[in-house]
Amino acid sequence: MEKQAPLLCSELRVDRRLYEVTLNSMVLVWKDTQTNKKHIGRSGYAAVKAGSHCVPVCEIIAVQEKEDESPSKDNGKWQKVPQSPADSSQLAFTVFYVKRTRQHCWQCSEVTFHCSEHSICLLWLQSIREQLGLLTNRPKSLLVYINPYGGKQRGKQIYDHKVAPIFSRASISTDVIVTEHANHARDHLKTEADLKKYDGVVCVGGDGMFSEIMHGLVSRSQQDVGADENLTEEPLVPCKLRIGIIPAGSTDCICYATVGSNDPVTSALHIIVGDSQPMDVCSVHSEDRFLRYSVSLLGYGFYGDVLTDSERKRWMGPARYDISGVKTFLSHRYYEGTVSFLPAEGNLGTPRDKAQCRSGCNICRHSVSDKLLNKDEESVSDAERPGTWTVIRGKFLAINAASMSCACPRSPKGLSPSAHLADGTTDLILVRKCSRIDFLRHLLRHTNKSDQFDHSFVEVYRVKQFRFSPRHLECESELDLRENRGSGKHFLCQQRACGCMASRSNWNCDGEILPHTAIQVRVHCQLITLFARGIEEQPVFEDLYAHSWLDGPYVLSCPIKNYSPSSPANKKLIYLTSLWMRHNQFLEETNLHLVFG
């Protein structure tokens, strides 16, 4: 590959040390001229990192001329007078950029370069701003909804103190709406909001607030094209606007699963740099009537009972989930019913392959290609797919559908560690009736590294659609048939003819209780897009930037003959390939060559 010539190169001072600063279309690099530049291998990484720095242009937040700190008037106090041009803030500019810290967190860092001449300072400001202006994926205007009541009721404070200053620094204009009641944001998006003015919608709150935003945008998108949400086989139109999440709720599961942390500043920086992460959405219907959308968890049985009981204890705050969870576990209720599903065929992954969804996920990118190739098949009805559905009847402690890992700080792996954000499927988990001790073993595995599916009473399937019918409704249907076939006399039975109990659970749909138990669910591939990039493979990222400024070329060899997405080498291959696709010629600019073989 040919190395592109730098756009600008100067010797500038940073903290009184002389650096060689280089800017090209992809990276900004500054090297300490007094540090030995040649280090080979990982043993020299610490010294390399200390002497040189490399920041992708796409992760520069802003550049500003440093404010004049020289004395403008005599206020009667002793003041320091600049002794050299390097001390004068009039000849300096500050670059604000993304800096990665531990556990997938980002922070806004800054570096100030001092120039010898004012003309050089202006040239650098102009050049960096020109490169930032070419990043068309960045939002310039955002519609922000703040939930002041979610979580610990700190949403407005988090936005005002942590997020708004960063948006202002990045020259992003915002219209802020503080919600006043439930579904305020959803209804405003569906009917009143002028969405053409904005490049994205941001919610400040928890998973419930995100659900409001998502419902409003998806419904508005269908209204604009005349699509009927009540038709279960109706292909839905993807939303044009991206959604940003500033976590300020109780769990913030969706933010954690798409970014890797629940840090508000990290989420704000993902919004500023214009990241895009597509996501699947499940539509939930009952008897040809649309109920809700789901992006994380649909749970019947255990998780439905936990939510139902916790709703009666809202006055307890987040602690209500722990108390309701223990109470529900001790009750150990099971429910009879019939589950039928349409298996996902042709997908690269399985629920137990240990290939976690990460930034630049190969499985999700493969699903995009399949979606484009099979676009006409989305309108095919169930009746036209004979013999493809699987039917399972039984007694279940829990029936869960996880469209993402559902990871959170309490459960780092989540309900389904290998679930993917944008592959057009959901992982259907069936926990059959078992002893209380066995069920406890299953639950405890959500908090450690053991395989929670490695039990005889647990089944998991990757599906595109599924239906559930509880036994009590089937009994009622059978009873109606008997009455219709009889002499026409009606009777009221105290005990059902089938002998089963009339117990029933509720569906937990992303933290909301559904009013119906018999439902049909369909996955819509990549219906929405978030301001995120998925969870980054941090060791791989550090390796990339450790060598990004060195004299090359450097070769990274990734064998792909026996493809396994979970192997460390192929994780590195997948991530670097995605980084190359996102930043175009970034690998070329850093002299890092990929060799596939």
N, C-alpha and C positions, 0 to 999 in steps of 0.2 A: 504493500500500500504506500502511496505517496503521502508524505507529511505536508499538511497545509501550512503555509507561511503565517506567522502571527500577525494579528491586526495592529498590535501595539506592544512595544517593549521598552522599558525604562528602568533606571536604577532609582528606587525611591526608598525613603526611610520609614521604618516602623519601630516605634519605641527606641529611637536613636541608633538602630542597627540598619545597615545598608542591605537592601534586598533587590534581587533582579526580578522584576514583575513583568509577566507576559500575559497578554490577552489574545485569544483567538475566538472563533465563532462558537466554541463548545466549552472552554475552560478558562478560568483565571488562576494563574499559578504565581506564587512568589517564593523565591529561594534565597536563603541566607547566603550571601556571597562569602561569608567567613567560615562556613561549615563544609566539611568534605562531602562532595556530592556523590561519591561512588560507594555504595553499600550493596553487597550481594547477599541474598537469602534473608530469612526471617530474623536472623540474629541481629541484624542492623536496623530492624524496623523502628525501634524506639528513637535512635539517633536520627533516622530519616524523617520521622514524623516531627521531631523537634525542630529540624532545620528547614523544612519545606512544607508548603501547604498547597492544596489543589481543590478548587471549588468549581463544580459544573456551573455554567452560566444559567442553566435552567433552575438552579437552586440559590441564585442571588435574589434576595428580597427587594433590595433597593440600593441606590447609591445617592449620597447627598454631599454637597460641599459642606465642609465642617464650619460650624457657626463661629463667628468672630468672637474670640474670648479676650481680645486685647482691651486694655482700659479705654473707654470712650469718654469718660469725664472724671474729674477729680472729685472723689467722694471723701477725701480726708484720710484714706487708709493707705498703708503700705501695699504696693502691688508689684508683682514680678514683671519685669520688662523682658521680652524675648531677646535672647542673646545671639540667635542664629536663625536663618530662614526655616530650619527644621522645626523651630519652636513656634512659628507663626501659624495660627490656624487658618489664616487667609490663603495659605498655599497648601491646603490639605483637603482630602476628601475621604469619606467613610463609606465602606461597603458593608452592608448588612446581608448576612447569608445564613443558610441552614447548617447547623452543627449537630451531629448525632451524639447522643449520650447513651447511657445504659438503658436496656430493656425497651428498645424501639422508640425511645423518646427523642424528640427534636427540641432544639432551642434556637432562638434568634441570636446569633453571635455577630460580632462586628470587628473590623480591622480598619485602622486609620493610616492612610499613606500620606506622607509629607513630601511635597515636590520642591524642587529648587526654583522653579519659575511658575508664575500664575498661568501662563499659556499652556504649560504641560498639564497642570491641574484641570483646566477647562477641557483639554483634549481627552483626558481620561474619563471625565464625567460624560462627555458627549459620546464617546465610543461605547462605554458600558450601557448607557441609556439606549443607544441604537440597537444593541444586541438584545436588551430586554424587550424593546418594542417589537422585535421579530417573533416573540413567544406568543403566538395567537391563542394558545390554549388557556391563558391566564384570565381569570374573571376581572372585570372592571367595575361591575355594579351588582350588588347582592341584595336580596330581600331576606331579612333576618327576623325570625320569630323567637321570642324568649318566653319560656315557661317559668314564671316566678314562684311556682308552688311545688315543682318536682324535686325529688331527692331531699336535700337539706335546705331547700328554698334559697339557694345561693346562685341561681341562674343569672340574674341581672348583675350581681356583683362580679361573677366570673367574667361575664362579657365586658363590662365596663372597665375592669382593671387589667385583664389579661389579654383579651382578644381585640377590642376596639383600637388600642394603640398600635397593634401590629398591622391591622387593616389600614389604618390611617397612614402608617409609614410606607405601605406598599401602594398608596394612592388608589385604594378601592373605596368607592362610594357605597353607602349602605342606607337602606330604609329599614328602620327597626320598628317592630310591632310587639308589644308586650301582651301576651294573651290574657284574657279576662275570665274565660270559662272553658270547659272541656269542648273539644272539637272546634274551637275558635279558628285555629290556623287552617284546619281542613276545609271548613266552610268558606273561609276567605279565599283560599286558593281555588276552590271549585267555581266560585261565582264572581268575586269582585276584583281579584288581583290582575293587574295589567302585566302579564308575564313577559311581554315583548321588550320591556324596559330592562330586564335583568339577564345576567349570565349564569345565575344559580340561585338556589334557595338554601338558607342555612337555618338549622334549628338548634337552639340552646336549651338543652334539657336531657331527659333520659330516653329510653326505648319507646315509651308511650308517646312522647313528643315527636320522635322520628316517624312513628306509625301515622300520626296525624298528617304530617307533611307528605309522606309517601302516598297515603290515600287521596289527599287532595290533588297532588300532581298527576297520579295515574288516572283518576276519574276525569280530571280536566282534559287530559290528553285524549281519552276515549270520546268525550263529548265533542271535542273539536273536529273529530273525523266521523262522528256518527256511529261509533261502535256501541253495541248493547252489552253491558257488563253482566246482564242476567243470563245470557247465552253461554252455557258451559264450554261449547266448542268454538266460541268466537276468538279468533286470534287478536291479541291486544297490541296496541301501538306503543312502542317504547317512548319514554319521556325524553324530551329534548334538553331540558334543564338538568344540570347536575345538583345533587343534594350534599350539603356539608353538615357534619354533626359536631357540635361543640359539647362534649360530655358534661352533664351537670345533673345526672339522675341517680337512682339508687344502684342500678346494675351496669348500665351502659354496655350491654352485651354486644350490640351491633358494632359500636365503635371499636371495642376491644378486638373483635374478630376480623375487622378490616384494616386496622392500623397497627394493632399490637399493644396499645396502651390506652389508658383513659385520661390522658393529659390534655387539657384544653389548648395549651400552646402548640403542642404537636399537631392537633387537628387543624388549628388555624393556619399553620404553615403549609399543611397539605392543600388547603384551600387556596392559599396565595400562589403557590407554584403551579396550580392548575392540574393536579393529578386527577386521573380518571380510573375508576374501578367499577366495571359493570357488575350487576347483581341480578340473580333470579328472583322472581316474585311468584308466590303461589296464590291462586284465586280459589276461594272456598265458597261452594254453593250448597244449597239444600233445596231439593225439589224444584230445580230450575229457577232458583232465586239466589241472587248474589248476596253473600253475607259479609265477607271481609277479605283483605289481602294479608299474606303472611310472608315474612322474609327470614325468620329465624326458627321458631319452634311452634309446632302444633302438637299439643299433648292431651291425651284422654286417659282417664284413670288417675294415676298418682299425681302427675303435674296439674291436671285439671282440678283435682280435689284440694291440692295445696293452695292454688289460686283462689278457689271458691271460699275456703276457710279464711284465707288471709284478708279477703275483702271485708270481712266482718271485724277485722282488727286493724284497720288503717290508722287508728289513733296511736298505734304502737310504733309507727314508722317502719324502717327497713327490718327491724327485729321481728316483725310479724311473720316473715317468710321462714325463719328458723323455727319458731314456735309451731306454726302451721305444718311445717315439714315433719317435725317429730310426731305431732298428733296424727297426721295422715299415715305415717309409717306404722305407728302402733295399731291403728285401726285395721290395716292390712286387708282392705277391700279389693275384690276382684270383680270383673265385669265380663259378661258373655256377649259375643257378637261375631259378625262376619266382616272380614277384611278382604277386599279384592283390589288388585293393583296391576298396573301395566309396567313390566320391567323395562329398565333402560337398556337398550341393546346397542352395541357398537361403541360404548364409551371406553376410554382408555383405563379408567380407574374403577376400583371396587371399594365398598365401605371398610374393608379390612386390609387394604394394601399398604397402609402406613405412609402413603404419599400425601402429605399435608399441603393444603392450598396456600401458596406463597406468592409473593410479587412476581409477575410474569409467568403465572402457572401454565404449564404446557397443556394440561387437560382442559382448562377453561378456554385457552386459545384454540385448541382443536375443536371445541364445541362451537366456536364462532364459525369456523369453516363449514361444519356440518349444518349449522343453521342456515347459512347462505345457500348451500347446495340443495337442502331439503325444504326450502321455504314453502313450496306448494303443498307439502304434506301436513302442514300445521292445521289446515282446515278439514282434514279427514276426520270423520266422526267415528265414534266407538263401534257403531254398527258395521262400518266398513273395515274393521280390524278383527276379523273372526279368529278365535282360538289363541289370542295373545294375552288375555287376562288370566291371572292366577288368583284363586280363591282359597282363603284360609278361615276356618271356623274354630273357635275355642274360647277359653277363659283367660282373660288377660289382667295383669296388675297394671300394665301401662302400655299405651300405644303412642309412640312418638314419631313425628316427622321432622327431621332436622335438615333445613336447607343450607345451613352453615355449621361450623363446628360448635357454635354456641359456647365458645370458650369465654371465661371470665376469670377475675383474680382468684375466686374460690375454686374454680374448676379449670385449671390452665389448659387441659386437653379438650374439655367440652363434652357434650353428649355424643358427638360423632366426630372424632378427631380428623378423619379423612374426608369429611364433607367439603364440597367445593362451592365457592361463591357464585360461579357463573358457568356451570356446565349443563344447565337445563334439567337437573334432577334434584330429588330430595331423598334422604336416607330414611327409610321406613323401619323403625325399631319396634319389634313386638316382644314384650316381656310377659311370658305365660305365667300362669298361676304356679307359685312355688312356696317354699317355706319362708318364714320371716327372716331367718338367718341367711338363706341364700340371696334373698332380695337385698339385704343389707350389704352382703359381699359385692353385689352388682353396683350398688350406689357408691360404695367406698372406692371402687375402681375409677370413678370419675375424678378423683382427687390425686391419683398416683399414675404411674406409667404402665400399669397392667392393662391387658386387653379386656375392656368391659363387656365385649361380645363373646368372650370365651366361656360361656355357660351353656348347658344343655337347654335351659329354658329361655334363652335369648336368641332371637332371629333378627337379622338385618338384611334389607334389600334396598338396592338403588333403583328408584322408580321415577316415572314421568307423570303418572296419575295414580290416584287410589281412591277407593270408596270405603266407607264404614257404615255398617248398619247394626245398631245394638239389639240384643236378643229380645228386650222387652217390646220393641216395635215389631219384631218378627212374630212374637207371640200374639200381639194385638191383631196382626194381619191374619194369622191362622184362626183366631177366634172369630173375626169378622166373616171369614169364609164359611166356618161352621154355621154361624147364625144365618147367613144368606142361603145356605143349602137346606136348612131345617124348615120347620113349619111356620117360621116367621115370628115365633115367640122369642122375646128377649129376656135375658136373665143377667143378674149381677153376681159375679163370682167373687168370693173373698180370696180364694187361692187360684192362681192361674192354672190352666189346664196342663201346661208343660211342666209345672212344678218348680220353675225358676223364680228367684226372688225378683221383685220389681225395682231393685236398686239400679241407679243410673248415675253416671258421672257427667261432667261438663268438659267441653273442649277449651283448652287454654290456647288462644291464638295470639302469640306475641304479647302475653300479659293481659289480654282481654278475654272475658268469658263469652262464648258463643251461645246464642239462644236455642240452638238445635244440636242434636246429637248425631243424627244421620246426615253425613256430609259427603260431598264429592270434591276432590282437590286436584288441581291441575297446575303444573309448573310452567311458567312462561320464561323462556330463556332470555336473560339479560334485558329485563324490562326497564330497569332504572340504572342510573350511574351515580356513583358517589365521588366526592372529592377525596380520593384515597388512592393508594397503589397496591394494597394488600400488604401483608406482613413481610418485611424484608428479611432475607437471610443475612444476618449481621456479620458473621465471620467472613463470608464471601465479599461483602461490601468493603470491609476493612482491607482485605487482600488487594482488592482492585485499586483503592486509593493509596495504599502503601507504595505501589509501584507506578502510580499514574504520572509522576513527574520525572521519573528516572530516564536516563539515556537508554534507548532500547535498540532493536525491538525486543519485547518479551513475549514468550509463547506460552499459552495455556493449552495443554493437550487434554482433551476430554473424550475418552473412548465411548462410543455409542453403539457398539456391535450388539451387546446384550443390554437393551434398554431397560432400565429400572428407575422410575422417577424418584424413588426414595434413597438411592445411593448418593453418597456425598459428592462424587464427581459429577453426576448428572444434575444434582441440585445446583451446583456451581454453573454448569452449562446452561441450564434453563434460565437462571437469574441473569447471567451475563448476556445471553441472547436477547432477553427482554429489555435489558438496559441498552443494548445496542439499538434495538428497534425504537426505543423511546427517545434516545438522544442522537439517533442517526449516525454520525461519524465520530462518536465519542471514543470508541476503541482506537480509531485511526489517530485521533489527536493525542492519545496517551501512549501510543506505540505498543498497545497490547493486542497481540494477534491471537485469534482463535483457530485451532487446528482440530478438525473433526476427523476421527479415524478409528 
